[in-house]
């Protein structure tokens, strides 16, 4: 790889990283705001909130990476054209096919990244997210103990929490335990927290008092305590039986699904459609980069020509991606959608490589350029008249 190749390679990957991080961050923030109730209503910590929401980032990267590469390639080519570097390279004998080589190397890096995310990282993150979400939503201590409500955990056990503060701190705790027919226990504590360990789940109460009413006795026994552990393991569902959907399956599980899988027996076509989506995901970066370079890689002499090529590249990439989404939806019902999607990608890549190899310059029709020039002249005359007056 020569100095020119390294320069273009570094510029393209640097632009790709900036665009990918920016777009992913913006979309992640909009998605993460939906899970803000983890901290407000369920009393989870900020680390839990960030951990749960960040597990969806690989799925976002899987969709955004090809688009980010297209933007990076167009930015690099525009930069080279603005500085007249493409014209100089072309005059020095560097053909468009030779100029495309560093872009191809950068595309291979992005394709490998997308392949790894699609086959392992994205489904693994979705699995962790599903297990984490199931553990949070199935935990009675996190969902039933709502501030200001009397929670009836059992027929003879009532708990009320006045306030839930950040960090899982419970303030103003009242416990009425009548499960033992021989006695009744009433506990009032200033504050407390929920503790989970290998021995079970406990409500750790601090700075309170305990009243024990025993059958046959007139006066209750009262005990003031600084710290008291109330066992609630019975009410904390820690089951880890989670059924994974199609999107949570690894690529090899989609290619060779278990014969006795009940989900595969119900929707075998959806397994096949998801598998083809994973296999085609690394091809989209190559198709987008090739299309973008085919429209913008040749030297341009006019601004109208470059604007037309930029618009054409965006339209071609958008049309190919929308056609791919449509084929993915139809693939769950038809066997011809997946081959059609492969054919579309192969056609886009083949036509792009043919344009690059032949050195064809994609320019707007002459009539369109004349119409744009006439329109610009009318606008100039229109704005000049008030100034002259």
LUMDOVEX-909226 format. One record per residue (C-alpha): residue number from 1; residue in one letter; x, y, z. Coordinates in steps of 0.02 Angstrom, whole numbers. Layout:
<node guza="NUM" drenfi="a" x="X" y="Y" z="Z"/>
...
END
This chain:
<node guza="1" drenfi="x" x="0" y="0" z="0"/>
<node guza="2" drenfi="x" x="79" y="162" z="-58"/>
<node guza="3" drenfi="x" x="76" y="332" z="24"/>
<node guza="4" drenfi="x" x="-77" y="387" z="-76"/>
<node guza="5" drenfi="x" x="-169" y="228" z="-29"/>
<node guza="6" drenfi="x" x="-127" y="250" z="155"/>
<node guza="7" drenfi="x" x="-183" y="431" z="151"/>
<node guza="8" drenfi="x" x="-352" y="390" z="72"/>
<node guza="9" drenfi="x" x="-372" y="235" z="182"/>
<node guza="10" drenfi="x" x="-343" y="333" z="343"/>
<node guza="11" drenfi="x" x="-453" y="477" z="288"/>
<node guza="12" drenfi="x" x="-597" y="362" z="242"/>
<node guza="13" drenfi="x" x="-590" y="259" z="402"/>
<node guza="14" drenfi="x" x="-573" y="416" z="510"/>
<node guza="15" drenfi="x" x="-726" y="493" z="427"/>
<node guza="16" drenfi="x" x="-819" y="328" z="445"/>
<node guza="17" drenfi="x" x="-781" y="320" z="632"/>
<node guza="18" drenfi="x" x="-839" y="499" z="661"/>
<node guza="19" drenfi="x" x="-1001" y="476" z="564"/>
<node guza="20" drenfi="x" x="-1036" y="307" z="642"/>
<node guza="21" drenfi="x" x="-1011" y="368" z="820"/>
<node guza="22" drenfi="x" x="-1113" y="525" z="789"/>
<node guza="23" drenfi="x" x="-1262" y="440" z="709"/>
<node guza="24" drenfi="x" x="-1261" y="295" z="831"/>
<node guza="25" drenfi="x" x="-1250" y="413" z="979"/>
<node guza="26" drenfi="x" x="-1398" y="518" z="921"/>
<node guza="27" drenfi="x" x="-1508" y="368" z="886"/>
<node guza="28" drenfi="x" x="-1454" y="282" z="1047"/>
<node guza="29" drenfi="x" x="-1504" y="434" z="1151"/>
<node guza="30" drenfi="x" x="-1678" y="437" z="1072"/>
<node guza="31" drenfi="x" x="-1698" y="251" z="1107"/>
<node guza="32" drenfi="x" x="-1625" y="260" z="1283"/>
<node guza="33" drenfi="x" x="-1750" y="392" z="1337"/>
<node guza="34" drenfi="x" x="-1886" y="260" z="1322"/>
<node guza="35" drenfi="x" x="-1803" y="160" z="1460"/>
<node guza="36" drenfi="x" x="-1789" y="302" z="1584"/>
<node guza="37" drenfi="x" x="-1926" y="219" z="1687"/>
<node guza="38" drenfi="x" x="-1795" y="93" z="1745"/>
<node guza="39" drenfi="x" x="-1728" y="227" z="1862"/>
<node guza="40" drenfi="x" x="-1891" y="316" z="1903"/>
<node guza="41" drenfi="x" x="-2023" y="182" z="1927"/>
<node guza="42" drenfi="x" x="-1917" y="28" z="1961"/>
<node guza="43" drenfi="x" x="-1781" y="108" z="2064"/>
<node guza="44" drenfi="x" x="-1633" y="46" z="1962"/>
<node guza="45" drenfi="x" x="-1464" y="132" z="1966"/>
<node guza="46" drenfi="x" x="-1388" y="238" z="1828"/>
<node guza="47" drenfi="x" x="-1264" y="96" z="1791"/>
<node guza="48" drenfi="x" x="-1407" y="-25" z="1763"/>
<node guza="49" drenfi="x" x="-1493" y="101" z="1650"/>
<node guza="50" drenfi="x" x="-1336" y="128" z="1545"/>
<node guza="51" drenfi="x" x="-1298" y="-57" z="1540"/>
<node guza="52" drenfi="x" x="-1471" y="-107" z="1480"/>
<node guza="53" drenfi="x" x="-1486" y="28" z="1348"/>
<node guza="54" drenfi="x" x="-1309" y="6" z="1281"/>
<node guza="55" drenfi="x" x="-1341" y="-176" z="1237"/>
<node guza="56" drenfi="x" x="-1443" y="-117" z="1088"/>
<node guza="57" drenfi="x" x="-1296" y="-20" z="1013"/>
<node guza="58" drenfi="x" x="-1230" y="-166" z="907"/>
<node guza="59" drenfi="x" x="-1399" y="-180" z="821"/>
<node guza="60" drenfi="x" x="-1393" y="6" z="781"/>
<node guza="61" drenfi="x" x="-1216" y="-8" z="715"/>
<node guza="62" drenfi="x" x="-1269" y="-152" z="603"/>
<node guza="63" drenfi="x" x="-1392" y="-38" z="513"/>
<node guza="64" drenfi="x" x="-1294" y="125" z="520"/>
<node guza="65" drenfi="x" x="-1121" y="60" z="469"/>
<node guza="66" drenfi="x" x="-1156" y="45" z="279"/>
<node guza="67" drenfi="x" x="-1234" y="218" z="276"/>
<node guza="68" drenfi="x" x="-1089" y="290" z="376"/>
<node guza="69" drenfi="x" x="-967" y="213" z="251"/>
<node guza="70" drenfi="x" x="-1062" y="290" z="106"/>
<node guza="71" drenfi="x" x="-1052" y="462" z="190"/>
<node guza="72" drenfi="x" x="-866" y="435" z="227"/>
<node guza="73" drenfi="x" x="-826" y="387" z="47"/>
<node guza="74" drenfi="x" x="-923" y="536" z="-23"/>
<node guza="75" drenfi="x" x="-838" y="653" z="102"/>
<node guza="76" drenfi="x" x="-665" y="589" z="54"/>
<node guza="77" drenfi="x" x="-700" y="604" z="-132"/>
<node guza="78" drenfi="x" x="-772" y="779" z="-110"/>
<node guza="79" drenfi="x" x="-618" y="830" z="-11"/>
<node guza="80" drenfi="x" x="-503" y="761" z="-146"/>
<node guza="81" drenfi="x" x="-604" y="849" z="-282"/>
<node guza="82" drenfi="x" x="-609" y="1015" z="-189"/>
<node guza="83" drenfi="x" x="-420" y="1014" z="-170"/>
<node guza="84" drenfi="x" x="-404" y="962" z="-354"/>
<node guza="85" drenfi="x" x="-312" y="805" z="-299"/>
<node guza="86" drenfi="x" x="-420" y="690" z="-405"/>
<node guza="87" drenfi="x" x="-379" y="792" z="-561"/>
<node guza="88" drenfi="x" x="-193" y="786" z="-520"/>
<node guza="89" drenfi="x" x="-198" y="599" z="-489"/>
<node guza="90" drenfi="x" x="-292" y="571" z="-651"/>
<node guza="91" drenfi="x" x="-167" y="679" z="-747"/>
<node guza="92" drenfi="x" x="-25" y="578" z="-669"/>
<node guza="93" drenfi="x" x="-99" y="419" z="-742"/>
<node guza="94" drenfi="x" x="-193" y="355" z="-590"/>
<node guza="95" drenfi="x" x="-350" y="273" z="-661"/>
<node guza="96" drenfi="x" x="-516" y="270" z="-566"/>
<node guza="97" drenfi="x" x="-497" y="82" z="-543"/>
<node guza="98" drenfi="x" x="-327" y="108" z="-461"/>
<node guza="99" drenfi="x" x="-396" y="252" z="-356"/>
<node guza="100" drenfi="x" x="-536" y="140" z="-292"/>
<node guza="101" drenfi="x" x="-413" y="17" z="-212"/>
<node guza="102" drenfi="x" x="-389" y="108" z="-44"/>
<node guza="103" drenfi="x" x="-578" y="132" z="-34"/>
<node guza="104" drenfi="x" x="-596" y="-55" z="-63"/>
<node guza="105" drenfi="x" x="-476" y="-92" z="81"/>
<node guza="106" drenfi="x" x="-576" y="21" z="196"/>
<node guza="107" drenfi="x" x="-737" y="-63" z="138"/>
<node guza="108" drenfi="x" x="-665" y="-234" z="181"/>
<node guza="109" drenfi="x" x="-630" y="-176" z="358"/>
<node guza="110" drenfi="x" x="-809" y="-113" z="378"/>
<node guza="111" drenfi="x" x="-879" y="-274" z="301"/>
<node guza="112" drenfi="x" x="-781" y="-381" z="425"/>
<node guza="113" drenfi="x" x="-845" y="-273" z="567"/>
<node guza="114" drenfi="x" x="-1025" y="-289" z="507"/>
<node guza="115" drenfi="x" x="-1004" y="-478" z="483"/>
<node guza="116" drenfi="x" x="-942" y="-500" z="662"/>
<node guza="117" drenfi="x" x="-1081" y="-392" z="733"/>
<node guza="118" drenfi="x" x="-1216" y="-478" z="633"/>
<node guza="119" drenfi="x" x="-1161" y="-655" z="668"/>
<node guza="120" drenfi="x" x="-1116" y="-642" z="852"/>
<node guza="121" drenfi="x" x="-1111" y="-472" z="938"/>
<node guza="122" drenfi="x" x="-1286" y="-408" z="897"/>
<node guza="123" drenfi="x" x="-1379" y="-569" z="944"/>
<node guza="124" drenfi="x" x="-1272" y="-587" z="1100"/>
<node guza="125" drenfi="x" x="-1318" y="-411" z="1154"/>
<node guza="126" drenfi="x" x="-1501" y="-446" z="1121"/>
<node guza="127" drenfi="x" x="-1489" y="-604" z="1226"/>
<node guza="128" drenfi="x" x="-1411" y="-510" z="1371"/>
<node guza="129" drenfi="x" x="-1541" y="-374" z="1355"/>
<node guza="130" drenfi="x" x="-1683" y="-500" z="1359"/>
<node guza="131" drenfi="x" x="-1612" y="-590" z="1511"/>
<node guza="132" drenfi="x" x="-1581" y="-426" z="1602"/>
<node guza="133" drenfi="x" x="-1753" y="-360" z="1561"/>
<node guza="134" drenfi="x" x="-1835" y="-524" z="1615"/>
<node guza="135" drenfi="x" x="-1742" y="-519" z="1780"/>
<node guza="136" drenfi="x" x="-1793" y="-339" z="1813"/>
<node guza="137" drenfi="x" x="-1976" y="-358" z="1764"/>
<node guza="138" drenfi="x" x="-1996" y="-526" z="1852"/>
<node guza="139" drenfi="x" x="-1929" y="-462" z="2018"/>
<node guza="140" drenfi="x" x="-2074" y="-427" z="2135"/>
<node guza="141" drenfi="x" x="-1966" y="-319" z="2247"/>
<node guza="142" drenfi="x" x="-1931" y="-198" z="2104"/>
<node guza="143" drenfi="x" x="-2105" y="-190" z="2029"/>
<node guza="144" drenfi="x" x="-2231" y="-211" z="2170"/>
<node guza="145" drenfi="x" x="-2145" y="-101" z="2299"/>
<node guza="146" drenfi="x" x="-2207" y="61" z="2223"/>
<node guza="147" drenfi="x" x="-2203" y="224" z="2323"/>
<node guza="148" drenfi="x" x="-2365" y="269" z="2413"/>
<node guza="149" drenfi="x" x="-2450" y="101" z="2385"/>
<node guza="150" drenfi="x" x="-2492" y="-41" z="2502"/>
<node guza="151" drenfi="x" x="-2418" y="-193" z="2416"/>
<node guza="152" drenfi="x" x="-2505" y="-357" z="2458"/>
<node guza="153" drenfi="x" x="-2362" y="-480" z="2431"/>
<node guza="154" drenfi="x" x="-2455" y="-619" z="2519"/>
<node guza="155" drenfi="x" x="-2627" y="-644" z="2594"/>
<node guza="156" drenfi="x" x="-2557" y="-595" z="2764"/>
<node guza="157" drenfi="x" x="-2408" y="-486" z="2716"/>
<node guza="158" drenfi="x" x="-2424" y="-301" z="2674"/>
<node guza="159" drenfi="x" x="-2282" y="-180" z="2638"/>
<node guza="160" drenfi="x" x="-2287" y="6" z="2602"/>
<node guza="161" drenfi="x" x="-2147" y="121" z="2546"/>
<node guza="162" drenfi="x" x="-2170" y="309" z="2560"/>
<node guza="163" drenfi="x" x="-2034" y="360" z="2437"/>
<node guza="164" drenfi="x" x="-1906" y="283" z="2321"/>
<node guza="165" drenfi="x" x="-1746" y="383" z="2299"/>
<node guza="166" drenfi="x" x="-1604" y="364" z="2173"/>
<node guza="167" drenfi="x" x="-1488" y="219" z="2203"/>
<node guza="168" drenfi="x" x="-1628" y="103" z="2261"/>
<node guza="169" drenfi="x" x="-1650" y="187" z="2432"/>
<node guza="170" drenfi="x" x="-1823" y="157" z="2507"/>
<node guza="171" drenfi="x" x="-1886" y="288" z="2630"/>
<node guza="172" drenfi="x" x="-2029" y="268" z="2756"/>
<node guza="173" drenfi="x" x="-2054" y="79" z="2759"/>
<node guza="174" drenfi="x" x="-2202" y="-6" z="2842"/>
<node guza="175" drenfi="x" x="-2217" y="-197" z="2856"/>
<node guza="176" drenfi="x" x="-2367" y="-291" z="2925"/>
<node guza="177" drenfi="x" x="-2330" y="-478" z="2938"/>
<node guza="178" drenfi="x" x="-2471" y="-595" z="2993"/>
<node guza="179" drenfi="x" x="-2413" y="-755" z="2909"/>
<node guza="180" drenfi="x" x="-2381" y="-840" z="3075"/>
<node guza="181" drenfi="x" x="-2550" y="-874" z="3158"/>
<node guza="182" drenfi="x" x="-2470" y="-866" z="3331"/>
<node guza="183" drenfi="x" x="-2401" y="-690" z="3314"/>
<node guza="184" drenfi="x" x="-2414" y="-527" z="3216"/>
<node guza="185" drenfi="x" x="-2260" y="-424" z="3175"/>
<node guza="186" drenfi="x" x="-2267" y="-240" z="3130"/>
<node guza="187" drenfi="x" x="-2107" y="-154" z="3074"/>
<node guza="188" drenfi="x" x="-2080" y="32" z="3044"/>
<node guza="189" drenfi="x" x="-1912" y="88" z="2976"/>
<node guza="190" drenfi="x" x="-1844" y="256" z="2923"/>
<node guza="191" drenfi="x" x="-1761" y="189" z="2767"/>
<node guza="192" drenfi="x" x="-1694" y="30" z="2689"/>
<node guza="193" drenfi="x" x="-1627" y="-55" z="2533"/>
<node guza="194" drenfi="x" x="-1651" y="-218" z="2440"/>
<node guza="195" drenfi="x" x="-1503" y="-338" z="2451"/>
<node guza="196" drenfi="x" x="-1482" y="-488" z="2337"/>
<node guza="197" drenfi="x" x="-1349" y="-620" z="2359"/>
<node guza="198" drenfi="x" x="-1326" y="-807" z="2343"/>
<node guza="199" drenfi="x" x="-1429" y="-835" z="2501"/>
<node guza="200" drenfi="x" x="-1583" y="-746" z="2433"/>
<node guza="201" drenfi="x" x="-1665" y="-575" z="2433"/>
<node guza="202" drenfi="x" x="-1678" y="-469" z="2590"/>
<node guza="203" drenfi="x" x="-1756" y="-303" z="2635"/>
<node guza="204" drenfi="x" x="-1623" y="-219" z="2742"/>
<node guza="205" drenfi="x" x="-1714" y="-101" z="2862"/>
<node guza="206" drenfi="x" x="-1622" y="34" z="2959"/>
<node guza="207" drenfi="x" x="-1667" y="148" z="3105"/>
<node guza="208" drenfi="x" x="-1837" y="79" z="3154"/>
<node guza="209" drenfi="x" x="-1936" y="-22" z="3280"/>
<node guza="210" drenfi="x" x="-2021" y="-191" z="3281"/>
<node guza="211" drenfi="x" x="-2183" y="-233" z="3372"/>
<node guza="212" drenfi="x" x="-2224" y="-416" z="3403"/>
<node guza="213" drenfi="x" x="-2402" y="-462" z="3457"/>
<node guza="214" drenfi="x" x="-2405" y="-641" z="3522"/>
<node guza="215" drenfi="x" x="-2567" y="-740" z="3546"/>
<node guza="216" drenfi="x" x="-2620" y="-746" z="3729"/>
<node guza="217" drenfi="x" x="-2519" y="-594" z="3781"/>
<node guza="218" drenfi="x" x="-2591" y="-423" z="3817"/>
<node guza="219" drenfi="x" x="-2441" y="-311" z="3787"/>
<node guza="220" drenfi="x" x="-2335" y="-316" z="3630"/>
<node guza="221" drenfi="x" x="-2147" y="-340" z="3631"/>
<node guza="222" drenfi="x" x="-2060" y="-188" z="3557"/>
<node guza="223" drenfi="x" x="-1882" y="-186" z="3493"/>
<node guza="224" drenfi="x" x="-1787" y="-37" z="3423"/>
<node guza="225" drenfi="x" x="-1655" y="-84" z="3295"/>
<node guza="226" drenfi="x" x="-1522" y="2" z="3196"/>
<node guza="227" drenfi="x" x="-1516" y="-130" z="3059"/>
<node guza="228" drenfi="x" x="-1635" y="-275" z="3025"/>
<node guza="229" drenfi="x" x="-1642" y="-399" z="2879"/>
<node guza="230" drenfi="x" x="-1817" y="-452" z="2824"/>
<node guza="231" drenfi="x" x="-1811" y="-610" z="2717"/>
<node guza="232" drenfi="x" x="-1907" y="-591" z="2554"/>
<node guza="233" drenfi="x" x="-1828" y="-729" z="2450"/>
<node guza="234" drenfi="x" x="-1998" y="-807" z="2425"/>
<node guza="235" drenfi="x" x="-2059" y="-655" z="2330"/>
<node guza="236" drenfi="x" x="-1907" y="-628" z="2219"/>
<node guza="237" drenfi="x" x="-1927" y="-727" z="2060"/>
<node guza="238" drenfi="x" x="-1751" y="-764" z="1999"/>
<node guza="239" drenfi="x" x="-1798" y="-883" z="1861"/>
<node guza="240" drenfi="x" x="-1683" y="-875" z="1710"/>
<node guza="241" drenfi="x" x="-1795" y="-971" z="1589"/>
<node guza="242" drenfi="x" x="-1794" y="-853" z="1441"/>
<node guza="243" drenfi="x" x="-1854" y="-900" z="1268"/>
<node guza="244" drenfi="x" x="-1750" y="-820" z="1133"/>
<node guza="245" drenfi="x" x="-1830" y="-752" z="976"/>
<node guza="246" drenfi="x" x="-1763" y="-758" z="800"/>
<node guza="247" drenfi="x" x="-1662" y="-598" z="817"/>
<node guza="248" drenfi="x" x="-1576" y="-668" z="973"/>
<node guza="249" drenfi="x" x="-1510" y="-820" z="879"/>
<node guza="250" drenfi="x" x="-1329" y="-830" z="822"/>
<node guza="251" drenfi="x" x="-1294" y="-849" z="637"/>
<node guza="252" drenfi="x" x="-1246" y="-1032" z="652"/>
<node guza="253" drenfi="x" x="-1408" y="-1065" z="747"/>
<node guza="254" drenfi="x" x="-1505" y="-991" z="602"/>
<node guza="255" drenfi="x" x="-1409" y="-1092" z="473"/>
<node guza="256" drenfi="x" x="-1429" y="-1257" z="566"/>
<node guza="257" drenfi="x" x="-1577" y="-1237" z="686"/>
<node guza="258" drenfi="x" x="-1620" y="-1379" z="805"/>
<node guza="259" drenfi="x" x="-1750" y="-1495" z="733"/>
<node guza="260" drenfi="x" x="-1850" y="-1497" z="895"/>
<node guza="261" drenfi="x" x="-1851" y="-1307" z="914"/>
<node guza="262" drenfi="x" x="-2035" y="-1259" z="938"/>
<node guza="263" drenfi="x" x="-2008" y="-1085" z="866"/>
<node guza="264" drenfi="x" x="-1925" y="-1155" z="710"/>
<node guza="265" drenfi="x" x="-2072" y="-1274" z="686"/>
<node guza="266" drenfi="x" x="-2193" y="-1127" z="691"/>
<node guza="267" drenfi="x" x="-2101" y="-1003" z="577"/>
<node guza="268" drenfi="x" x="-1965" y="-1089" z="475"/>
<node guza="269" drenfi="x" x="-1972" y="-957" z="339"/>
<node guza="270" drenfi="x" x="-1930" y="-819" z="462"/>
<node guza="271" drenfi="x" x="-1773" y="-914" z="514"/>
<node guza="272" drenfi="x" x="-1721" y="-920" z="331"/>
<node guza="273" drenfi="x" x="-1761" y="-736" z="304"/>
<node guza="274" drenfi="x" x="-1660" y="-683" z="456"/>
<node guza="275" drenfi="x" x="-1514" y="-793" z="401"/>
<node guza="276" drenfi="x" x="-1510" y="-711" z="229"/>
<node guza="277" drenfi="x" x="-1516" y="-539" z="310"/>
<node guza="278" drenfi="x" x="-1363" y="-582" z="415"/>
<node guza="279" drenfi="x" x="-1271" y="-652" z="264"/>
<node guza="280" drenfi="x" x="-1309" y="-500" z="157"/>
<node guza="281" drenfi="x" x="-1266" y="-372" z="291"/>
<node guza="282" drenfi="x" x="-1077" y="-373" z="251"/>
<node guza="283" drenfi="x" x="-1115" y="-351" z="64"/>
<node guza="284" drenfi="x" x="-1207" y="-186" z="85"/>
<node guza="285" drenfi="x" x="-1049" y="-87" z="132"/>
<node guza="286" drenfi="x" x="-967" y="-147" z="-30"/>
<node guza="287" drenfi="x" x="-1121" y="-104" z="-133"/>
<node guza="288" drenfi="x" x="-1138" y="69" z="-55"/>
<node guza="289" drenfi="x" x="-953" y="110" z="-73"/>
<node guza="290" drenfi="x" x="-949" y="50" z="-254"/>
<node guza="291" drenfi="x" x="-1104" y="149" z="-301"/>
<node guza="292" drenfi="x" x="-1039" y="307" z="-218"/>
<node guza="293" drenfi="x" x="-869" y="293" z="-303"/>
<node guza="294" drenfi="x" x="-949" y="255" z="-472"/>
<node guza="295" drenfi="x" x="-1042" y="421" z="-465"/>
<node guza="296" drenfi="x" x="-910" y="529" z="-380"/>
<node guza="297" drenfi="x" x="-742" y="447" z="-416"/>
<node guza="298" drenfi="x" x="-710" y="524" z="-587"/>
<node guza="299" drenfi="x" x="-638" y="700" z="-603"/>
<node guza="300" drenfi="x" x="-767" y="838" z="-621"/>
<node guza="301" drenfi="x" x="-746" y="1011" z="-695"/>
<node guza="302" drenfi="x" x="-912" y="1092" z="-648"/>
<node guza="303" drenfi="x" x="-1008" y="1109" z="-486"/>
<node guza="304" drenfi="x" x="-1171" y="1059" z="-571"/>
<node guza="305" drenfi="x" x="-1097" y="893" z="-624"/>
<node guza="306" drenfi="x" x="-1036" y="852" z="-448"/>
<node guza="307" drenfi="x" x="-1202" y="901" z="-368"/>
<node guza="308" drenfi="x" x="-1294" y="793" z="-493"/>
<node guza="309" drenfi="x" x="-1178" y="646" z="-458"/>
<node guza="310" drenfi="x" x="-1198" y="668" z="-270"/>
<node guza="311" drenfi="x" x="-1388" y="668" z="-285"/>
<node guza="312" drenfi="x" x="-1383" y="517" z="-399"/>
<node guza="313" drenfi="x" x="-1272" y="420" z="-277"/>
<node guza="314" drenfi="x" x="-1388" y="459" z="-131"/>
<node guza="315" drenfi="x" x="-1540" y="407" z="-234"/>
<node guza="316" drenfi="x" x="-1457" y="244" z="-290"/>
<node guza="317" drenfi="x" x="-1404" y="197" z="-113"/>
<node guza="318" drenfi="x" x="-1574" y="242" z="-42"/>
<node guza="319" drenfi="x" x="-1665" y="143" z="-176"/>
<node guza="320" drenfi="x" x="-1554" y="-10" z="-150"/>
<node guza="321" drenfi="x" x="-1578" y="-6" z="39"/>
<node guza="322" drenfi="x" x="-1767" y="16" z="27"/>
<node guza="323" drenfi="x" x="-1776" y="-128" z="-98"/>
<node guza="324" drenfi="x" x="-1676" y="-233" z="25"/>
<node guza="325" drenfi="x" x="-1795" y="-193" z="168"/>
<node guza="326" drenfi="x" x="-1943" y="-238" z="58"/>
<node guza="327" drenfi="x" x="-1864" y="-403" z="8"/>
<node guza="328" drenfi="x" x="-1827" y="-442" z="191"/>
<node guza="329" drenfi="x" x="-2010" y="-418" z="236"/>
<node guza="330" drenfi="x" x="-2072" y="-522" z="90"/>
<node guza="331" drenfi="x" x="-1941" y="-659" z="119"/>
<node guza="332" drenfi="x" x="-2040" y="-721" z="270"/>
<node guza="333" drenfi="x" x="-2181" y="-769" z="151"/>
<node guza="334" drenfi="x" x="-2097" y="-800" z="-16"/>
<node guza="335" drenfi="x" x="-1946" y="-903" z="-71"/>
<node guza="336" drenfi="x" x="-1905" y="-784" z="-214"/>
<node guza="337" drenfi="x" x="-1872" y="-628" z="-110"/>
<node guza="338" drenfi="x" x="-1700" y="-680" z="-45"/>
<node guza="339" drenfi="x" x="-1631" y="-726" z="-219"/>
<node guza="340" drenfi="x" x="-1700" y="-562" z="-285"/>
<node guza="341" drenfi="x" x="-1608" y="-467" z="-149"/>
<node guza="342" drenfi="x" x="-1445" y="-557" z="-192"/>
<node guza="343" drenfi="x" x="-1474" y="-515" z="-375"/>
<node guza="344" drenfi="x" x="-1502" y="-330" z="-335"/>
<node guza="345" drenfi="x" x="-1341" y="-321" z="-236"/>
<node guza="346" drenfi="x" x="-1243" y="-415" z="-370"/>
<node guza="347" drenfi="x" x="-1313" y="-301" z="-505"/>
<node guza="348" drenfi="x" x="-1272" y="-143" z="-408"/>
<node guza="349" drenfi="x" x="-1094" y="-201" z="-373"/>
<node guza="350" drenfi="x" x="-1068" y="-266" z="-552"/>
<node guza="351" drenfi="x" x="-1130" y="-106" z="-635"/>
<node guza="352" drenfi="x" x="-1027" y="0" z="-515"/>
<node guza="353" drenfi="x" x="-867" y="-97" z="-551"/>
<node guza="354" drenfi="x" x="-901" y="-86" z="-737"/>
<node guza="355" drenfi="x" x="-919" y="103" z="-726"/>
<node guza="356" drenfi="x" x="-760" y="115" z="-621"/>
<node guza="357" drenfi="x" x="-658" y="0" z="-734"/>
<node guza="358" drenfi="x" x="-716" y="85" z="-895"/>
<node guza="359" drenfi="x" x="-683" y="258" z="-823"/>
<node guza="360" drenfi="x" x="-858" y="317" z="-867"/>
<node guza="361" drenfi="x" x="-902" y="489" z="-801"/>
<node guza="362" drenfi="x" x="-1084" y="497" z="-746"/>
<node guza="363" drenfi="x" x="-1139" y="673" z="-788"/>
<node guza="364" drenfi="x" x="-1309" y="757" z="-803"/>
<node guza="365" drenfi="x" x="-1389" y="771" z="-975"/>
<node guza="366" drenfi="x" x="-1344" y="926" z="-1073"/>
<node guza="367" drenfi="x" x="-1525" y="987" z="-1077"/>
<node guza="368" drenfi="x" x="-1534" y="975" z="-887"/>
<node guza="369" drenfi="x" x="-1375" y="1078" z="-869"/>
<node guza="370" drenfi="x" x="-1443" y="1209" z="-990"/>
<node guza="371" drenfi="x" x="-1606" y="1218" z="-894"/>
<node guza="372" drenfi="x" x="-1512" y="1243" z="-730"/>
<node guza="373" drenfi="x" x="-1404" y="1380" z="-807"/>
<node guza="374" drenfi="x" x="-1556" y="1470" z="-877"/>
<node guza="375" drenfi="x" x="-1641" y="1460" z="-708"/>
<node guza="376" drenfi="x" x="-1487" y="1531" z="-622"/>
<node guza="377" drenfi="x" x="-1481" y="1675" z="-747"/>
<node guza="378" drenfi="x" x="-1664" y="1717" z="-715"/>
<node guza="379" drenfi="x" x="-1634" y="1720" z="-529"/>
<node guza="380" drenfi="x" x="-1483" y="1833" z="-550"/>
<node guza="381" drenfi="x" x="-1581" y="1955" z="-657"/>
<node guza="382" drenfi="x" x="-1726" y="1951" z="-535"/>
<node guza="383" drenfi="x" x="-1614" y="1998" z="-388"/>
<node guza="384" drenfi="x" x="-1517" y="2128" z="-486"/>
<node guza="385" drenfi="x" x="-1671" y="2232" z="-533"/>
<node guza="386" drenfi="x" x="-1715" y="2291" z="-356"/>
<node guza="387" drenfi="x" x="-1532" y="2331" z="-323"/>
<node guza="388" drenfi="x" x="-1520" y="2435" z="-483"/>
<node guza="389" drenfi="x" x="-1683" y="2525" z="-443"/>
END
